[in-house]
Amino acid sequence: MATARPFDIRVESDRSDGAAVVHVAGDIDLATSDRLREVLLPLVGRGTVVVDAAQITFCDSAGLRVILLANHEARDRHTVFRLVAPSEPLTRVLELAGALPLVDVFPDAGSALQG
């Protein structure tokens, strides 16, 4: 049985363009999704948020809900929410939920910030 990977979130928000780059790693599940929400939603209200999702090792429906909520909030507030290089586990959950077309996905942070 696979062991859960520790959840880690790091925010780069001191950028000259005002964007926030959020690096997320580990498992996003019921135990960690509230922390992700607490970080993402206030940032989305301020402007561009780019989530580096390459190191996400697992995502359940609670994690998917937070990502879609942040995406929805960004659209409502006329701000920007983008995923960068989503990992295979995250991509799979987005595909299974039919949500992949709803989220802007970029191969790297540079292109997501210029986007």
Wavefront OBJ file of the C-alpha trace (Angstrom):
o trace
v 0.000 0.000 0.000
v 1.316 3.453 -0.936
v 2.092 5.893 1.829
v 0.628 9.381 1.795
v 3.077 12.069 0.781
v 3.339 15.064 3.117
v 1.376 18.070 1.941
v 3.365 21.243 1.365
v 2.333 24.632 0.023
v 4.632 27.575 -0.670
v 3.578 30.958 -2.030
v 5.721 33.390 -4.016
v 3.778 36.635 -3.838
v 6.465 39.287 -3.808
v 6.643 39.365 -7.582
v 6.892 42.685 -9.404
v 3.894 41.781 -11.600
v 1.665 41.235 -8.553
v 0.995 37.595 -9.421
v 1.165 34.824 -6.858
v 2.852 31.551 -7.771
v 1.710 28.760 -5.482
v 3.804 25.583 -5.313
v 1.779 22.608 -4.104
v 3.281 19.209 -3.329
v 2.049 15.966 -1.849
v -1.462 14.659 -1.354
v -4.512 16.892 -1.596
v -7.303 15.150 0.233
v -9.890 15.703 2.942
v -7.133 16.283 5.499
v -5.296 18.937 3.461
v -7.904 20.545 1.214
v -8.943 23.140 3.814
v -5.365 24.421 4.009
v -5.222 24.687 0.222
v -8.521 26.596 0.206
v -7.289 28.947 2.955
v -4.282 29.843 0.832
v -5.823 29.974 -2.651
v -9.086 31.853 -2.160
v -7.639 35.057 -0.659
v -4.969 35.124 -3.373
v -7.551 34.679 -6.127
v -9.381 37.716 -4.788
v -6.266 39.857 -5.289
v -5.243 38.925 -8.827
v -3.356 36.384 -10.886
v -2.735 33.007 -9.233
v -0.587 30.377 -10.882
v -0.508 26.965 -9.200
v 2.537 24.802 -9.865
v 0.854 21.401 -9.661
v 3.707 19.195 -10.874
v 4.427 17.728 -7.431
v 0.854 16.797 -6.470
v 0.967 13.063 -5.788
v -2.729 12.471 -5.109
v -5.969 14.428 -5.389
v -9.381 13.292 -4.205
v -12.762 14.955 -4.628
v -12.083 17.378 -1.753
v -8.950 18.619 -3.513
v -10.737 18.801 -6.843
v -13.472 20.878 -5.224
v -10.932 23.437 -3.956
v -9.258 23.750 -7.362
v -12.593 24.222 -9.103
v -13.758 26.662 -6.429
v -10.611 28.779 -6.886
v -11.113 28.682 -10.645
v -14.765 29.726 -10.262
v -13.899 32.524 -7.819
v -11.272 33.863 -10.225
v -13.809 34.018 -13.032
v -16.373 35.714 -10.771
v -13.813 38.289 -9.641
v -12.339 38.780 -13.125
v -8.939 37.598 -11.941
v -6.776 34.797 -13.304
v -6.329 31.225 -12.057
v -4.003 28.855 -13.925
v -2.525 25.412 -13.333
v 1.054 24.689 -14.337
v 2.199 21.214 -15.345
v -0.452 19.290 -13.416
v 0.816 15.902 -12.319
v -0.648 12.717 -13.734
v -2.775 12.051 -10.610
v -4.278 15.545 -10.762
v -4.782 15.431 -14.519
v -6.544 12.090 -14.166
v -8.977 13.429 -11.534
v -9.705 16.505 -13.666
v -10.328 14.291 -16.697
v -12.578 11.846 -14.830
v -14.646 14.720 -13.484
v -14.904 16.297 -16.926
v -13.300 19.413 -15.465
v -10.060 19.599 -17.449
v -11.555 21.898 -20.115
v -12.731 24.296 -17.379
v -9.255 25.107 -16.055
v -6.495 26.970 -17.877
v -3.459 24.666 -17.984
v 0.052 25.731 -18.999
v 3.266 23.741 -19.386
v 5.376 26.074 -17.244
v 5.094 29.090 -14.950
v 6.629 31.482 -17.465
v 3.970 30.841 -20.074
v 1.209 30.860 -17.439
v 2.322 34.266 -16.197
v 2.442 35.687 -19.709
v -0.658 33.811 -20.774
l 1 2 3 4 5 6 7 8 9 10 11 12 13 14 15 16 17 18 19 20 21 22 23 24 25 26 27 28 29 30 31 32 33 34 35 36 37 38 39 40 41 42 43 44 45 46 47 48 49 50 51 52 53 54 55 56 57 58 59 60 61 62 63 64 65 66 67 68 69 70 71 72 73 74 75 76 77 78 79 80 81 82 83 84 85 86 87 88 89 90 91 92 93 94 95 96 97 98 99 100 101 102 103 104 105 106 107 108 109 110 111 112 113 114 115
